[in-house]
Amino acid sequence: MLDETRSLAKDNHRMLRALRRHQLIGAFGKIIFWLVILGGSAYWYQIYLQPLVAKFSTLGSPSAVSNLFGLPTSAELQKLLNSFKVGQ
């Protein structure tokens, strides 16, 4: 009976170590997966999107932002409305 209990305890210990090892490998796999996803998206933005955004940006440079979140001021809106009225 004692030998059977000992063999069951050894087998249980072996299974628990295997479960812990697979859990650790899975956690590292998830970390690597998300690093690749986030790093790839940042790389894609820098290489492809950032030049397009800069090309079509009407502000030109970040120092030209005059209001909170880059929203136009009321004077800029009035100037835009006047330019549309002149065009008609």
DAPELIN-V509447 format. One record per backbone hydrogen bond with DSSP energy under -0.5 kcal/mol. CO is the residue of the C=O (numbers start at 1). NH is the residue of the N-H. If there is no record, write none. Layout:
BEGIN
co=CO nh=NH
co=CO nh=NH
END
This chain:
BEGIN
co=1 nh=5
co=2 nh=6
co=3 nh=7
co=4 nh=8
co=5 nh=9
co=6 nh=10
co=7 nh=11
co=8 nh=12
co=9 nh=13
co=10 nh=14
co=11 nh=15
co=12 nh=16
co=13 nh=17
co=14 nh=18
co=15 nh=19
co=16 nh=20
co=17 nh=21
co=18 nh=22
co=19 nh=23
co=20 nh=24
co=21 nh=25
co=22 nh=26
co=23 nh=27
co=24 nh=28
co=25 nh=29
co=26 nh=30
co=27 nh=31
co=28 nh=32
co=29 nh=33
co=30 nh=34
co=31 nh=35
co=32 nh=36
co=33 nh=37
co=34 nh=38
co=35 nh=39
co=36 nh=40
co=37 nh=41
co=38 nh=42
co=39 nh=43
co=40 nh=44
co=41 nh=45
co=42 nh=46
co=43 nh=47
co=44 nh=48
co=44 nh=49
co=45 nh=50
co=48 nh=52
co=49 nh=53
co=50 nh=54
co=51 nh=55
co=52 nh=56
co=53 nh=57
co=59 nh=61
co=61 nh=64
co=62 nh=65
co=67 nh=70
co=68 nh=71
co=73 nh=77
co=74 nh=78
co=75 nh=79
co=76 nh=80
co=77 nh=81
co=78 nh=82
co=79 nh=83
co=80 nh=84
co=81 nh=85
co=82 nh=86
co=83 nh=87
co=84 nh=88
co=85 nh=88
END
